[in-house]
Amino acid sequence: MKVAITGSSGQIGRRLVPTLAADGHEVIRLVRRTPRRADEHRWDPQHRRIDPALLSDVDAVVHLAGVGVADHRWNARHKGAVLESRVDGTATVSQALADAAAADPTRDRVLLSGSAVGWYGDTGDRVVDESAPPGEDFLARVCVAWEAATAPAVDADVRVATLRTGLVLGSGGLLARMLPLFRLGLGGRLGSGRQYMPWISLTDEVDAIRFLLTAPVSGPVNLSAPTPVTNAEFTAALGRVVHRPAVLPVPGAALRVVLGEFARVGVLAGQRAVPGALTAAGFSFTHRDLEAALRAEVRQG
């Protein structure tokens, strides 16, 4: 297949691009800066501009780009950037794929578009699959708008799957921020520790995307392991992996002071999400056990 990828410099994209190339696919990267390599092509999602020729002959787009949710303390400006980067980027590739489909309706196309388990809001200990309704907090509203921006591709009969990804265990993201503290013996649960963390190994995240390129799955897909755990269970497992105690909890009040609104929505809230669509489609997880996944990904990182 010829596959276009946005967000190729993120932790998922950095693993996905060489993996797809090794699978024999032709991969092109859509970048916002001046291209530096033959496989890079510029697009301008902020202004919803992309050369129509870029996607005219692609079979699939894996759309992962977006401003990092936790890159800065939340304020109106950062929240606006988080929302707009997702909606604008998704609308841009969706319309381009729709235009390509109109020009050549004989080619089967697929859009795998990023989303997040934050769609569900804080679900407590209630198990949720893809049929659950959206939450009402800021991240949930972002996910609703993000997924809705795929409408042009859906309407053009492009197969669209929205990737509701959980905490990805890899060399970047939250795990990378936690590891130095845990290796110093300074780790512990966050708040009560009762909030659920729907996790997935980076290996399974990439393998799920590879699977969805050809599996006849559309609509929302939870990219999370079948065994979500609480924050207390997660931090205890990470402590065991690095051979350090994880007994220094961070009070919720302190998190709210440091992180503001993000603490309530993104750290102290959780989703007990399970991968209903992936399981039904026959996807096989490499890592179903958290501790084994942490050991594998920490070793690779």
C-alpha positions in Angstrom: 0.0 0.0 0.0 1.0 3.6 -0.3 0.5 5.2 3.1 0.7 8.8 4.1 1.4 9.6 7.8 1.0 12.8 9.7 2.6 13.2 13.1 5.5 11.0 12.0 7.9 12.6 14.5 5.8 11.6 17.6 6.5 8.5 19.6 4.0 6.4 17.6 5.0 7.8 14.3 8.7 7.1 14.9 8.0 3.4 15.4 5.3 3.2 12.8 7.1 4.6 9.8 10.0 2.1 9.7 7.7 -0.8 10.6 5.4 0.0 7.7 8.4 0.3 5.4 9.7 -3.1 6.6 6.2 -4.5 5.8 6.8 -3.4 2.2 4.5 -0.4 2.1 5.5 2.9 0.5 5.4 5.6 3.2 5.2 9.3 2.7 5.3 11.8 5.6 3.2 15.0 5.7 5.2 17.6 7.6 4.5 21.3 8.4 8.1 22.4 8.0 10.3 22.6 4.9 10.8 19.0 3.8 14.3 17.6 4.4 13.9 14.1 2.8 12.6 12.6 -0.4 9.7 11.0 1.5 8.5 14.3 3.2 5.9 16.6 1.7 4.6 19.8 3.2 1.1 20.5 4.2 -0.5 23.4 6.1 -3.2 22.1 8.4 -3.6 25.4 10.2 -4.9 26.9 7.1 -6.4 23.6 5.8 -4.2 23.5 2.8 -2.7 20.5 1.1 -1.6 19.8 -2.5 -4.4 17.7 -3.9 -1.9 15.5 -5.8 -0.3 14.3 -2.5 -3.2 12.0 -1.6 -4.5 11.3 -5.1 -2.8 7.9 -5.3 -2.5 6.9 -1.6 -4.3 3.9 -0.3 -4.3 5.0 3.4 -3.7 7.9 5.6 -2.7 7.5 9.2 -3.4 10.8 10.9 -1.6 11.2 14.2 -0.7 14.9 14.3 -1.9 17.4 17.0 -0.6 19.7 19.6 0.4 17.9 22.8 -2.4 18.0 25.4 0.0 18.2 28.4 2.8 20.2 26.7 1.8 23.4 28.6 -0.3 24.3 31.6 -3.8 24.7 30.4 -5.1 28.2 29.6 -7.5 29.4 27.0 -4.7 29.8 24.3 -3.3 26.3 24.8 -6.8 24.6 25.0 -7.7 26.4 21.7 -4.5 25.1 20.1 -5.2 21.5 21.3 -8.7 21.7 19.8 -7.9 23.6 16.6 -4.8 21.5 15.7 -6.9 18.3 15.8 -10.0 19.6 14.0 -8.1 21.5 11.3 -5.7 18.6 10.6 -8.4 16.0 10.5 -10.7 18.1 8.3 -7.8 18.8 5.9 -6.8 15.2 5.3 -10.5 14.1 5.3 -11.4 16.6 2.6 -8.3 15.7 0.5 -9.2 12.0 0.7 -12.8 12.9 -0.3 -11.6 14.8 -3.3 -9.3 12.0 -4.3 -12.2 9.5 -4.0 -14.4 11.7 -6.2 -11.6 11.8 -8.8 -11.0 8.1 -8.7 -13.8 6.1 -7.1 -12.3 2.8 -8.1 -9.6 2.9 -5.5 -10.4 1.6 -1.9 -9.1 4.1 0.6 -8.8 4.1 4.4 -8.3 6.9 7.0 -7.0 5.9 10.4 -7.6 9.1 12.4 -6.3 9.7 15.8 -8.6 10.2 18.8 -8.3 9.3 22.5 -10.0 7.4 25.3 -10.7 10.8 26.7 -13.8 10.7 24.6 -15.6 8.9 27.5 -14.7 11.5 30.2 -14.3 10.1 33.7 -16.0 6.7 33.8 -15.0 5.6 37.3 -14.9 1.9 37.6 -17.5 1.3 34.9 -16.2 -0.7 31.9 -16.7 1.1 28.6 -16.3 0.0 25.0 -16.8 1.9 21.8 -20.6 2.0 22.2 -20.4 4.2 25.3 -21.5 7.9 25.0 -19.0 10.8 25.2 -18.2 12.6 28.4 -18.7 16.3 29.1 -15.2 17.6 30.1 -12.9 19.5 27.8 -11.0 16.5 26.5 -14.2 14.7 25.8 -15.5 17.7 23.8 -12.2 17.8 21.9 -12.5 14.1 20.9 -16.1 14.6 19.8 -15.1 17.5 17.5 -11.9 15.6 16.4 -13.8 12.6 15.3 -16.6 14.6 13.7 -14.0 16.3 11.4 -13.6 13.0 9.5 -17.1 13.5 8.0 -15.9 14.5 4.5 -14.1 11.2 4.2 -17.0 9.2 5.7 -19.4 10.8 3.3 -17.1 10.0 0.4 -17.2 6.3 1.3 -13.7 6.2 2.6 -13.3 3.6 5.3 -12.7 5.6 8.5 -11.6 4.3 11.8 -11.0 6.7 14.7 -8.2 5.5 17.0 -9.3 6.1 20.6 -5.8 5.6 22.1 -5.0 5.1 25.8 -1.7 5.6 27.6 1.0 4.4 25.2 3.9 2.7 26.9 6.9 3.7 25.0 10.0 5.8 24.9 8.0 9.1 25.0 4.9 10.4 26.6 3.8 10.0 30.2 6.0 7.0 30.8 9.1 8.8 29.8 8.2 11.6 32.3 7.5 9.1 35.1 10.6 6.8 34.7 13.3 9.2 36.1 11.3 9.8 39.3 10.5 6.1 39.8 14.1 5.1 39.2 15.0 7.5 42.0 12.5 5.9 44.3 10.3 9.0 44.2 7.3 7.5 42.5 3.8 6.7 43.8 0.1 6.8 43.0 -1.5 10.1 41.8 -4.3 11.3 44.0 -6.4 8.4 45.3 -4.9 6.0 42.8 -8.4 4.6 42.1 -8.7 6.2 38.6 -8.3 3.7 35.8 -5.5 3.9 33.2 -6.3 2.3 29.9 -2.8 1.4 28.7 -1.3 -0.1 25.5 2.2 -1.1 24.7 3.8 0.8 21.8 4.3 -2.5 20.1 0.6 -3.2 20.2 -0.3 0.3 19.2 1.7 0.0 16.1 0.6 -3.5 15.4 -3.1 -2.4 15.8 -2.6 0.3 13.2 -1.0 -2.2 10.8 -3.9 -4.5 11.4 -6.5 -1.8 10.8 -5.0 -0.8 7.5 -6.6 -3.9 5.9 -9.1 -5.2 8.5 -12.7 -4.3 7.5 -13.2 -2.1 10.6 -14.7 1.3 10.7 -15.9 3.7 13.3 -14.4 4.2 16.8 -11.7 1.7 17.9 -10.3 1.6 21.4 -6.6 1.2 21.2 -6.0 -0.1 24.7 -5.0 -3.4 26.2 -7.8 -5.7 27.4 -6.7 -5.3 31.0 -7.0 -1.6 32.2 -5.6 -1.0 35.7 -6.0 1.6 38.3 -3.3 4.2 38.8 -2.3 2.5 42.1 -1.8 -0.8 40.3 0.1 0.9 37.5 2.5 2.8 39.7 3.1 -0.4 41.8 3.9 -2.4 38.7 6.3 0.4 37.4 8.1 0.4 40.8 8.6 -3.4 40.5 10.0 -3.1 37.0 12.6 -0.5 38.0 13.2 -2.3 41.4 12.3 0.7 43.5 9.5 1.4 46.0 6.6 3.3 44.7 5.2 4.6 48.0 5.3 8.4 47.7 1.8 9.4 46.7 1.1 12.8 45.1 -2.0 14.3 46.7 -4.7 15.4 44.4 -4.7 18.9 45.8 -1.0 19.3 44.9 -1.6 18.1 41.4 -4.4 20.6 41.0 -2.2 23.4 42.2 0.6 22.5 39.8 -1.4 21.3 36.8 -4.6 23.3 37.1 -7.6 22.0 35.2 -5.5 19.3 33.5 -5.1 17.5 36.8 -8.8 17.0 37.2 -9.5 16.0 33.7 -6.3 14.3 32.5 -4.7 12.9 35.7 -7.2 12.3 38.4 -9.9 11.1 36.0 -9.8 7.8 34.2 -11.5 5.4 31.8 -11.9 1.7 32.3 -11.9 1.3 28.5 -11.6 -2.1 26.8 -10.9 -2.9 23.1 -14.2 -4.2 22.0 -13.8 -3.5 18.3 -10.3 -4.8 18.0 -11.2 -8.0 19.9 -14.2 -8.6 17.7 -12.1 -8.1 14.6 -9.6 -10.8 15.7 -6.6 -8.7 16.7 -4.1 -10.5 18.9 -2.3 -8.5 21.6 1.4 -9.1 22.2 1.1 -7.5 25.7 -2.0 -8.3 27.8 -0.1 -8.1 31.1 0.9 -4.6 32.3 4.1 -5.6 34.1 5.4 -7.6 31.1 4.5 -4.7 28.8 6.4 -2.3 31.0 9.5 -4.5 31.1 9.5 -4.9 27.3 9.0 -1.2 26.5 11.4 0.1 29.2 14.1 -2.3 27.9 13.5 -1.1 24.3 13.5 2.5 25.4 
